[in-house]
């Protein structure tokens, strides 16, 4: 059995507010122990994104040129900056998150074992053309051959990637995120602070990027003019969405979601691709029924007709499910109870760090 202190370098292109940052800010402090030492190498947010303040609680090294967008000269500088961090930290394992970080870190120091986590995938992201997705898929196939383990945040993500020839079944392991249930204010207190009156509130919380389909939510709001819709999030589509938004839609930008979760009646996810989103886990913790486009691994936490509704990306279908919940107080109460029960089963999941630690030990012990 391997007993020495294991150094693990985690690498991510940027630490913008969102599910991936939440996953890491929950995992890394709990991984740091007598057995494991962790360091995060991180770039900068881009395109109007806000950096998660939780980064300040982690031990990290900044890579100044690193970001999400492909920029060959900056990416080459980032590659050498990352190599310098590897030389200084001397990790036993390099663990990457997101495509750019995975590309840079898995193409260096072949003798250092690599792990990569897919927090969803890019293969259906509308930001990329079909030719770009073909290139990304080809690159991921090659990188998978250089990777000891491929971690996913939901089994469906692994199924999608395997169908594209990325990696082998034996490489994959699903480790959903864990959430910390924070104290929630009462609905009346939250609505008072947010100046929201006695109305039915539909909440959306995500990065405003094409893959999250924020414009679909705007379209749904137009179909339900008597309800109040709230969008929380940042991203490169934020300002464009503000223009021409219907009067029943409030767009907040990036905010602390606690009051909005407490004030809402239901939560909507329009994402076209996802692992298991933190936003939905937090909505369930707040006891909110969820209406979600059935994409990625979302069906692993939303059971249609039990704790929420799963839909297609048709605005009319989403609006119909929202209307059903608006009129059905008993249905909302039933969904809310089931949502809370699911959240409690995942809350502070002790397996999050334990499984990661065991993966590291198994790799080092080979």
Number of C-alpha atoms within 10 A of each C-alpha: 8 12 10 11 12 21 19 23 23 23 26 27 25 27 24 24 23 20 22 24 21 21 19 20 19 19 18 21 15 14 18 17 13 10 14 17 17 22 20 22 22 23 22 19 20 16 14 14 22 20 16 16 13 15 18 9 10 15 12 16 14 15 22 13 18 28 23 18 13 10 11 9 10 14 19 14 15 21 20 14 18 23 16 12 18 20 11 9 14 14 20 20 22 26 27 27 23 20 20 19 27 25 19 21 26 23 14 17 13 11 9 18 19 28 26 27 22 23 23 24 20 18 18 16 19 16 12 15 12 13 9 12 17 14 12 16 19 14 14 20 18 16 20 21 14 19 21 19 23 23 25 26 24 26 20 21 25 28 16 16 22 15 9 15 14 21 23 15 12 9 15 21 19 18 19 23 28 22 20 15 14 10 9 15 16 12 15 14 14 19 19 13 11 12 8 16 12 8 12 18 21 26 26 24 28 25 27 25 20 18 18 20 21 23 18 18 26 21 17 19 23 19 16 16 13 11 17 21 27 20 24 20 24 25 21 15 17 23 13 11 14 15 8 8 16 15 11 17 21 15 18 14 19 19 13 9 16 16 19 26 28 21 27 26 23 27 27 25 27 26 25 19 24 25 27 28 27 21 20 27 28 23 28 29 25 26 27 30 31 31 26 25 23 22 21 25 24 24 18 14 19 25 16 16 12 15 27 28 22 22 18 14 18 13 19 14 15 26 19 14 17 23 13 13 23 17 11 12 11 10 17 22 16 16 26 25 18 21 28 21 16 18 24 17 10 20 17 15 16 11 15 20 20 14 14 16 17 12 17 22 18 12 16 17 10 7
